[in-house]
């Protein structure tokens, strides 16, 4: 099975809680924060190359979703939210 891709960008580095889950084939790059029990599933992308992305406690980003933030507009996914 393919590995996930977690990488730092010039804007920032991911901060992934020990209880969070990043599926194989998921991509988490840049200033992304994942809280406890947050998850990002197969083929999903969280790309924070210009502004922060926060995925709150217990939230999940379902298969194939893409999260991106523009300069001046951080993206916040609250607690216990399903995206997808």
N, C-alpha and C positions, 0 to 999 in steps of 0.2 A: 504494500500500500504506500502511496506517496506521503511524503512528510509535509507538515505545515510549514509556513514561511513566516518567521517573526524577525523583523529587522528594524534597526535604528535608521532614521533619516536625519538630515541636518536640523530639521525643526524639532525633533525630539525622539525619544525611545519609548517603546511599549512598557507599561507597568501592569503586569498580570498577577493578580492575587493567586496564592498557592492553591486555593480551592476552585479557581476558574478552570474552564476546559476550552482548549483550542483543538478542533478536529483536524485530522489529517486532511490535507488539501486546502485548509483555510489559510487566509493571509491576514496578518496583523502587522502593520508598518507605521512608524512614526509615533506621534504623541497620543497613543491610545491607552486608556486606563480601563482595566476590567476588574470589577469588584468581586467579592466572594460569591461563588456559585454562579457567576456569569458564564455564558458559553457562546461560542461562535462555531457554527457547524459547517459541513462539507461544502467547499467551493465558495464560501462567503468571504468577503473582503472588508476590512476596516482600514482605511487609508487616511491617516492624519498627517498630511505633508505641509499644510499651511495653517491649521488651527487644530485644537484638541478635539478628541472624541472620548466620551466617557460612557461606558456600558455599566449600568448600575447593578447592584447586588441582586442576584437571582434572575437577571434578564437573559434572554437568549436571542441570538441573531441566526435565523434559520438558513437552511441550505440555499446557496446561490445569491444571497442578498449582498448589496454593496452599500457601505457607509462611507461618506466622504464629507469633509467640512471645508468651507471656503474662508479666506482671510476675514477676520472680524465676526465670523459666525460659527462659534463652537457648536458641536453636536452633543447633546446630552440625552441618553436613553435612561429613563428613570429606573426605579426598582421594580422588579417582577414584571417586566414588559416583554412581550414577544414581538419581534420584528420579522415579518415575512408572512 
